[in-house]
Amino acid sequence: MTDTLQEPSANAPRIELGQPFPNLVLPAVEDGSPRSVADFRGQKLALHVFASW
């Protein structure tokens, strides 16, 4: 296994300070069904992002 840093793809959403979070669709923890970040607009949302390496 090699440790290589991958460049973000050209179509990856940009996350910028002071701007609304991009409308991502991610699997729900409960059942894996797709959930959109936009479903939570106007509500508090904690998005836990991690890596397992």
trRosetta pair geometry for C-beta under 8 A, 3 or more apart (Angstrom, degrees):
i j d omega theta_ij theta_ji phi_ij phi_ji
8 12 4.2 -97 177 42 109 154
9 12 4.8 121 57 -33 75 97
13 22 3.5 95 174 -157 147 175
13 23 8.0 -172 -108 45 155 48
13 24 6.6 -126 24 -72 151 94
14 22 7.1 125 56 -54 41 129
15 19 7.8 -178 -167 71 41 108
15 21 6.7 3 -127 -133 95 70
15 22 6.5 -96 -81 -3 72 104
16 19 4.3 40 76 21 98 129
21 24 7.7 -63 148 3 100 100
21 37 5.9 -106 110 161 118 148
21 47 7.9 148 -157 -4 157 152
22 37 7.3 85 96 50 50 151
23 36 6.2 2 -175 -173 90 105
23 37 5.6 -159 -139 59 44 102
23 38 4.7 11 -131 -43 107 110
24 36 7.3 168 90 -149 39 57
24 37 4.9 60 46 -16 74 122
25 34 5.0 12 173 -173 109 111
25 35 7.0 166 -154 79 64 30
25 36 5.0 -31 -98 -94 79 71
25 37 7.6 -115 -72 -4 37 75
26 34 7.3 143 75 -147 20 63
26 35 6.1 -32 68 63 70 82
26 37 7.4 59 6 -50 105 85
27 32 4.6 -19 -169 -152 120 57
27 33 7.0 128 -150 60 68 19
27 34 6.4 -52 -96 -92 51 48
27 35 7.3 72 -174 16 13 86
28 31 5.8 15 84 48 115 68
28 32 6.3 -80 58 -21 72 6
28 33 5.0 1 21 56 120 73
28 34 7.4 134 -16 -164 87 1
28 35 4.6 89 -67 -21 92 124
30 33 7.8 -21 75 23 93 95
35 39 5.9 -85 -173 30 84 147
36 39 4.8 119 69 -20 81 95
37 40 6.2 -65 -172 39 47 104
37 41 7.9 79 135 -56 67 75
37 45 7.2 138 -150 129 80 167
37 47 7.6 -7 -113 -81 111 137
38 41 5.5 -6 -161 -31 54 112
40 43 4.8 -94 -172 60 77 111
40 45 4.4 78 140 -70 150 133
